[in-house]
Amino acid sequence: CSGFTSHVFSQFGFSLPRTSYAQAVAGKKVETEEIQKGDLIFFKGRNSRSRAIGHVGIVISSKGEKIRF
């Protein structure tokens, strides 16, 4: 997932770190109601007991819409 986001962003001239966790700490937090198309959204991985970031997606919905990624 982080490889995909890194590839997509590189097509627009942006360089992202390799892992989803590193991408999360490199960016700035956006409040849920301010999320817009092109933002990255992070969530934990398969281990439900872990609080660590494990996945990342690119938001495709516009600001104010239900969040889709």
Residue pairs with C-beta under 8 A, 6 or more apart in sequence:
1 20
1 55
1 56
1 57
2 16
2 17
2 18
2 19
2 20
2 22
2 23
2 56
3 18
5 16
5 20
5 23
5 40
5 56
5 57
5 58
6 15
6 16
6 17
6 18
6 23
8 58
9 15
9 16
10 16
16 23
16 26
17 23
17 26
20 42
20 53
20 54
20 55
20 56
21 52
21 53
21 54
23 40
23 42
23 56
24 40
24 42
24 53
24 56
27 40
30 39
32 67
33 64
34 63
35 41
35 59
35 61
35 63
35 67
36 59
36 62
36 63
37 59
37 60
37 61
37 62
37 63
38 58
38 59
39 58
39 59
40 56
40 57
40 58
40 59
41 56
41 57
41 58
41 59
41 67
41 69
42 53
42 55
42 56
43 53
43 54
43 55
43 56
43 57
44 50
44 51
44 52
44 53
44 54
44 55
45 52
45 53
45 54
45 55
46 54
47 54
57 69
58 69
59 67
59 68
59 69
60 68
60 69
61 67
61 68
61 69
